[in-house]
Amino acid sequence: MQQASKIKILLKSQFNQRCPCLRSAELTILISMNLRNTLRTILAGALAAAFVMSCNSYKRAEERLSPPKSTQEVRIADIEQAVEDDPAKAIRLTGVYYVIYGNDGDTAKTVNGLREQAIGRLKEMQTQAITAKRWDDAASLARSLAALDITVKNTGAEPDFLLAEAKEHLQNDKNLNAFLFAFRSNELSRHSLDNSASKGLSADDALLFLERAVEQKQRGTAAYFLKAAQNAGAVIPSEYAAYAQRKDNPQEMIKGVATVLIDRGIKIERGMGMPDRVLGSAFFIDSSGLLITNYHVISSEVDPTYNGYSRMYIRTGDSSSARVPAAVVGWDKTLDLALIKTKTDVAKPGYVFSVIDHALPQVGDTVLAIGSPGGLEKTVTSGIVSALGRRFLQIGDVIQIDAAVNHGNSGGPVVDMQGRLVGIVFAGVEQFQGLNFAVPAERLAAALPALIKGGKASRPWLGLTIAETPRGEAEVIYVAPRTPASEQRLTEGLYIEALNGQKINVPQGSLIPALQDRLFSCRPGELFALKTSDGITRVLQLAERPLVPLAEAAKLDSRERMTAPLFGLMLEPSVAGSLTPSYLIKKVVRGSVADEAGLSAQDPVSIHGFRVEEKNGFALLDINVKKRRAGYFETMMRLPAALDSPDTL
């Protein structure tokens, strides 16, 4: 009866605990030893299933008789559930709880305790990431802890993790990754506000990366790490210094530029079949065969809405050279950048451009644009930097140049007279025919880690539209629904004072790109501290940035609220007495569509139409307005605005 006794104890221990209705019942199963094993298993399984069904039925009945939980209890339960697996989310939810219910009382004490548990869990996760040598994750967790004003001194800071990852990439011969992470570590350390932090790479570390840059014949990268080694007081071999201090000439650089050919098959025009081709330029940034080009050149390769035929090739020589297949590695539509790769055994780079020691140009500097205008390979044109800080992309700004650029130049490099990378040519802006622009090389360096990971680059955002005031302040003019900022009830009219504890002090006109730069290197899901003019520091959890943020916001918000981020028109209700809702213009954002249309504060306005053309990238607003400056003469106006606003954060 030994076997029978075991079965009896097992069933009692499980079902008497799980099913209250059976706690007073004796559960005994006597199975004769002469029964076959198969029959014993079937009987035990059937009885077990019956008891489980009974328990589940009792549990459902008990739940139906229980009173519903309050919203407050549900929120606390959500926090409890997230503490272990997603502590950043738990901390975010505690912030939302405080906004709604305050941070006083017994339930607030419970929430405070959960928040402390979540912070402890974040520290544990960082320690685990360090142990597993997941340096990128460790750096991400360090940023989240820094947003909480917590420094984990025993485990290290973000520059330490970036440097550790750089060394690991160096050991694995992933030179581009190694240089990028070492560069980022050095820059963060040099500009750290923590006086205890080291100020740049050590002498040994700088020499380590300098040696590899010389081996890879990347003169610009070598020049950067030479400066780092000199700052650290290193003894530098003369051959390293001599190599890094020379400069490359255009004749050498054109060997690292390729023509990009996108074959889209045949298109029909006026009943005739015509070859559908896209032409662009690209340049090598690593000896493994990685090249940079524009997103719009390769868009048909990765755009899920494109249903046609599309194949990509590059050509490193003239028109008689072989076309070599290439593939897209990663892309970032917001910056119009793409990383592609080809096989080096077929198309070996004759020159590799450095993305580390890039140039920060000044207006009037002479620059060279290299590419394949009209398919004419290895074309070099000269010009000057005409202007800086042009706001044509959703994130950051671009450089205006007057070097001759034509169809086919897109994606080619722009360099200065010392051979340093200045930018990447992108398509001209339609309303500015004859003017040419380039994405700054410093933005390429910041974007590359996400591009190297592959696929669509994921960027973070808070859910805000910002306007720079005449006094150089960052005013919140719109908070998009269902975003990190909206869930903590951030309101329009506040001013941003600091991001992650750091104030932004930049020249007039460059405030919004500087704010965006602070977000750019962060991941969606990280914690981020935002201090505003109401004296509150909110800790938000960054969300993934939509491809066109204002197009998504327009699907959720009213047309009256969308006038602010799209047209720069901030409204307030008017008691005009008409059947149609009427408004007064509370404020017009300087330099906005409304400002250019001559609208001003206190003008009476009524809205008669609002349409979003997401496919074409613009919105239209139809209004009746009585302009004060025109003697309140009533005018009907249609205001157009681009959906891809550069003022979102």
N, C-alpha and C positions, 0 to 999 in steps of 0.2 A: 504493500500500500504506500510505499515511499513516493512513487510517481503521482499517485492520486493526491497525496498531501500537498505536494508542490503546486499542483493546479489550483487547489482550494485556496491556498494562501495568496497566490498571484491575483486571482480574480477578486478576492475580498479587498486586498490592498488598493486596487485600482478603482473598482466600481463603488465601494462603500465611501470612498473619498469624493468621487466625481458626481455621484447621484445621491442627493440628500434623501430622496424618497425611499432609498434602499438601506439607509444606515441602520435601521432597526431590524432589518431582515437578516436571517442567517443564510449565507450563500455557500452551499456545499455541493461539490461535484465528486461523485465516487465513480471512478472508472476502473473496471476490473483489469487486472494485469494481463488477462488472456485475450483482451480485445486487441485488434490490430492497430498499428500506429496511425493508419489512414483514418479509421473511424474516430479515434480519439481526437485527432486534429480537426476533423469536420465538426464534431459536436462542440468542442471548445470554441471554435471560430463562430459558429452559429449563435451560441449563447452570448459570446462577447458582443457580436453585432446587435443582438436584441437589447442588451443593456445599454450600449452606446446610443441607440435610437431613443430609448426611454429617457436617458439623461438629457439628450439634446432637446427632446420635446419639453421636458420639465424646465430647462433653461430658457427656451423661447417663451413659455408661458409666464415664467418669472419676469422676463424683460418686458412683456406686454403689460404686466400689472404695475411695473415701476414707473414713477413719474418722470417726464422728460427732463433731461439735463438743461440747465440754464446756459445761455450763450457764454457766460463767464466760465462755467465749468468746462464747457467744450474747448474753450481757448487754452485753459490750463492743461487739459488732457492732451491737446495738440503739442504743447511745449514738452510735456513729459515724454511723449512718443518720439520727439525729435532729438532729445538730449544725447542719446547714445550714438545714433547713426549719422545725424546731421546737426552737430552742435551749433554751427553758424546759423542754421535756420532757427534753432531754438532761441538763440540770442536775439535774432531778428523778431521773432514772435513775442519775446518779452518786451521789446521796445514798443511793439504795437499795443500790447496789453497795457503798458504804462500810459500810453497816449489816451486810451479809451477809459480806463478805470482808475488811473492814478497809481502812485506807489506807496500808499498808506493802507493800513489795515492788515488783518490776519492773512487774507488771501494774497496780498502783495508780498508778505513775508515768505509765503510758499513759493511765489514766482521768483523772488530774490534768491531763494535757495536753489531753485532749478537753474537760474542763470549762472550761479557759481559752479554748479555741477557741469554745465555746458562749457564754461571757460576751462575747467579742469580737464574736460574731455578733449578740448582743442589742444591743450598742452600735451596730453598723452598722444594724440594723433601726430603732432609734430615730432615727438620723440620716436615714435614708430617709423615715421618717414625717414628720419635721420639714420636709424638703425638699418633700414632696408636700402639706404642710399638713394632714396627717391628725392633728390635735391630740389627739383622743381616744385614738388608738393610741399617740401619743407619751407621753401621760400614763400609759397602762397600762404601757408598757415602763419608764417612770421608776419606777413602783411596784415592778416586778419587780427592777430594778437596786437599788433602795433595800433590798429584802429581802435582797440579797446584800451590803449595806453598801457599795454603790458609788454614788458621786455623780458624775454626768457634768456637771461644771461648765461645760464649753464649750458644751453644748447647752441647758442650763436644767433647772429642776425642775418638778414637777407643777403648782404654782400658775401658772407661766409659760405652760404649754401650755393650761391651762383658760382663762386670760385671753385668749390668742390665739384660742381657739375662740369665746369669748364675743364678741369684737370681730367675728369673721367672721359670726356669726349676726346681730349687730346690723346689719351692712352688708346682709344679705339679708332684713332685716325679720322675722326669726324672734325676736320679742321675748322670749317665754317662755324659749327656750333660752339667749338671751343673758343674761338676768337670772340664771338658775339657775347657769350656768357662772361668771359674774362673782362671784356670791355664794359659790360653792364655793372659787374662787381666793382671795377675800378671807379667808374663814374659815381655810383651810389656812395661808395666809401669816401670819396673826395668831397662830396657835397653833403655829407651827413651832418645833421644838427647835433648829434651826440658827440660830445668832446672826447669821450672815452674810445670812440671808434677809430680804427686805423684810417689814415688818410691816403688811400690808394694801395696798389699792389706792393708787396714786399719786393726787395731786390731780387731774391731768388725766383719768385713767381714771374716777375716782369721779364727776367732773362729767359725763363722757360718758354714763354710765348713768343718772345723776340726770336729765339733760335728757330722755332717752328715756322714763323712767318718768313724768315730768310730762306729756309729749306724749300718752302712752297713758292718762293719768288713772288711774294705779295709785298711790294715795296711800301704801299700806303699803310698796311697793317704793321709792317716792321717799324715804320716811322712812329706810329702811335705807341707801340710798346717800348721803343727806344726812349721816348719822353718819359714813360712811366718808370723805366729802369733808372734814368737820370734823376728823376724826382726822389727815388728811393735810395740814391747814393750807391748804385751798383757799379762794379768794375766791368766795363763793357768791352768785349773783344773788338779790336779795331776793324776787322773785316765786317762785323755786324753793323757798326756805326757807319762805315763807308757805304755799305749797300743801302741802308735806310735813308741816308742823306741825299743820295742821288735822286733825280726825278725822271719819270718816263716821258717820252715824246709821243705825239699823236701817231706816228708811224708804227710804234710798238702797240699802242692801245687799240688800233683798228683790228688787230689780230684777235682780239677778244670779243668782237662784235659779230653777231650773226643776223641773218635775215629770217624772219618767221613767216611761214606760208601756211595758211589755213585753206584747205580745199573743201568747199561746201557743195561740190557736185555741179549740177546744171540748174540755172534759173531761166524761167520763161519771160521774155520781154517782147511785147508786140508780136507774139506768135513765134518767136525765134528762140532757140535754146542758146544760152550764153553761159560760159564758165563763171561760177560764183567763187571768187577768191578774196581772201582777206590778207593784206600785206602789212607786216610790222617789223620791228627790230627787237633785238634782245642782246644781253651781254652776260658773259660768264662771271660768276662771283665765287666759284669754287672749282678746283681741279677735278672734282668728281663728275662734272658735267651739269651743274646747276646754273641756270640762267634766269635773269629777271626780265620781264616784259610787262606790258599793260594788260589789265583784265579785259578791257574791251576788245583787244586783239584776239584773245583765246576764248571769249565768252561762249561761243557755240559748243565748245568742248565740254563745258560744265553746266551750262544753263539747262535745268530740267524742262523748261517750257519750249526749248528748241527741239523740234522733231525731225529735222532733216539730217542729211549725210554731212559728216564733218571729220576731217583728218588733219593732223598737224605735223608739219615738218620744219626743220631748220636747214639753212645752207650757210656754211662758214666761208665759202669762197665766192667767186663771181657766178654769173648765170650758168656757166658751163659745169659748175660743181654739182656733185650728187646731192639730192635731197635726203636728209637723214630723219627718220621718225623721231618724234619727241612726245613726251607726255606731261600733263599738268600735275604738279605736286600739290600746290595749295594756292588759294586766291583770296583777295580782299577787295570786294567791289567798292567799298566806301573810299578806299585810297587808290583805286584803279591800278592795282598791282597784282601780279601773278608770278609764281615760281614754277619753272618748267625744268625738265631734265632730259638729257639725251645720252646716248652711249658714247663714252670717251674713246672706245676702241675704233669708232668710225669717225667721230667728230671731236678730236682732241683740241682743247682750248690752247690757242697760241699765246694768250695773255689772260690773266685773271684780275678783275677789278677789285679793289678793296672797298668794303662797305664800312670799315672801322674808322680810318682816318679821313673822314669825309670833311668837305669844306663848308664853312658857314659864310656864304658870300655876302658882299655888300653891294648896294646899288652902284652901278658904274663899272664893276669888275668885268674883265673880259672872260668869256667862256666859250667852249667849243661843244657843238652838238655832233654826235657821231651816229650814223644809221644808214638806212637804205631808202631814201626818198624815191618813190616811184619805182622801187626795185633796183635802183642804182647803188650797188653794194659799196661799203667802205667810203661813204661820203662824209666829209668833215666840213662843217660850216662854222663861221665865227660870228660872235656878237657880244653884247654886254647884258648884264643883269639890269633890266629896265625897272623892276619894282619887286618888293617883297611883300608878303602878307596878304596876297590875293585870296579871297574866301570863295572858292568854287567847289570844294569837296565837302562832304558831310563832316569830316574830322580833319582838323588842322588847317593849314594854309598852303599856298603854292607860290612858286617863283615865276615871275614874268620875265621872259628873255626876248631879245630881238634877233637872235641867230635864225637864219633861214631854216624853217622846218616845214616839211610837206608830208603828204600821204605816204606812209611807209616808215617815217621817222619814229612813230609811236613806240615807246618801250626802249628807245636807245638811250645811252648815257650822255649826260652833260658834265663836262669836267672843266676845272680851272686851268690856269697856265702853269701850275705846279704839278698837274696830272692827278689831282685829287677829285673824287667824285662829288659833284655838286647836286645833281638831281637826275630824274628820269623823265624824259619827254612824255607828255600825254596829249590826247587829242585837243585841238583848239576848241574854245568855247564858241558855240554857234553865234551868239550875239556880238562876239568880238572877233570878227573875221580879220585875218592878217596879224593877229597877236598870238604869241606862242607861250606855252607854260610848261613847267616841270615840277614834279613831286620832289620835295627836298630829300636829299640823301639821308638826313638824320631820321626822317620818318620811315624810310626803308629799313634802316638798322633796327628801329623799334618794332617794325612789323614782321621782320624775318623769323623770329622764333616761332610765332604762330603759323607762318606759311610753311616752315620746315616740318611741322607736325603733320601737315597734310590736310586736304579738304578745305572747306570754307572756314576762313578765320573767324573765330567767335570773339566779339568785342563786348565789353560791359557798358551799362548805362544806368543812370539814376532815374530818368524820366522827366527831365527838366528842359525848358527852353530859357536861355539866358540872353539878356541884353546888357551891353556895356554902357554905362551912363557917362555923361560928359566929365564926371569926376573920377572916372576909372574904376567904378564899382560894378560888381556882377549882380545885377538885379534879376530875380526870378520873375518871369512874366507869364509862365505857363507851367502847370504840373499835369502831366498826362495821367489818365486813369489807369488803374491796375498796374502801377509801377512801384518801385521801392520808395520813391518820394511821396506818392499819394497815400500809401498805406500808413505812413506816419504823419499824415495830415500837414505836410509842408504846404504853405500858402503862397500865392502870388504877392509880390510886393516886398518880400524879404530880400536881404542881400547876403551873398555868400562871403564869409569872412575867412574861412580856412578849410582845407581839405587834409584829412589825416593829421591835423595839428599844425599844418604848414600854411602860412599866408602866401598869397601870390602877389609878388611885386614885379610888374613888367611894364614896359612902355605902353602908352595909349594906343589902342587898336589891336593889341596882341593878347588881350586878357583871355578871351574865350578859347583860342588855341592852347594857351598855357594851362587852362583848367582841363581841357580835354587830354592833354599830355599826361596829367597826373592820373587819369583813369586808364590810359591806353594800355599800360603794361600789366594791369590787373586782370584777373579772371572773373567771369560771371560766377556768382556764388560766394565770392569773398566778402568779408565785412569791410565797410568803408565809413569813416567818420566825417560828418559834414556839420560845420559850425556856421550858424546864421546870425543875422543881426538881432534876433530876439533873445540872444544869449544862450540858446539851447544848442548842445552838440548831439546830433542824432547819429546813431550807429545803424547804417542801412546795409542790407545784403544786396550786392550788385546783381542785376538781372542781365540776361543776354540781350544785346541791342538788336532790335528789329532791323531788317534791311533798309526800310524807309520808315523811321519812327513816326513821323507825323501822318503818314498814310494809315498806319495802324490806329493812331489816336483818333483820327477822324471817324473811324468806324464805331467808336465807343462814346464819343463826346458830342456835345451840341455844336451847331454851327456858330453860335454866338461866342462860345469859348474858343473855338478854333480860329477866330479872327486875330487873336493875339499872336500865337506862334507863327502863323502863315503870313499875315498881312501887317503885323505890328500895330494892330488896332485894339486897344483895351477899352471895353465898354462898361457902362453902368446903366441901370434902368432909368427911364424917363417917365414922368407923369404927364405925357402929352395928351392923354384922353382919347386916343384913337382906338379902334378895334384891333389893329395890328400892334404887336409889341414894339415899343419904341425905346430908343437908347440915346444916351449922350456919350460922346467920346471922352473917356476919362483921361486917356493918355495916348500919345502916338510915339512909337519907338523911333528914335532917330535913325535915319538911313533906311527905314523899312519901305515896303511898297506903299503903305498909307502915307508916309512922310513924302515920298516922291510924288504922290498924287495931290499933294497940297492940303490934306486934311489936318485939322488941329483940334486941340482939346476944347470941349464944350460944344462942338458941332453936333446938332441933332441928326440922328441916323436911324433909318429903318432898313431891314434886310429883306430882300425880295427873292433872292435865289443864292444857292450855294451848291457847287458841284465839284466832285473830286474825280479827276481823270488819272487814276493810279497808273494805268498802262502807259500813258503819255507823260507822267511825272509832274502834273501841275493841278492846281485848284483854281476855281473861278468864284468870285463873290460879286453879286449884284446888289447894289445899295442905292437908296435915295438919301441924299445928304444936303443939309442947308449950311453952307460954309459961312462962318462968321466973317471971314475976311472978304467975302463977296457979297456982303449985305444980306445974308441969309437967303440968297437966291437958291431955290431948290434945283438940284441936279441929280440925274441918274447916272451912275458910274458902274463899270465892270472892272474889278481889280483881279489881275492874274498873279499867281505866286507859285514858285517851284516847291514841290513836296520835300525835296532833299535839302532841307534847311541846314546850314552849317553851324547853327547856334544851339544845337541840342547837346545835352550833357547827361 
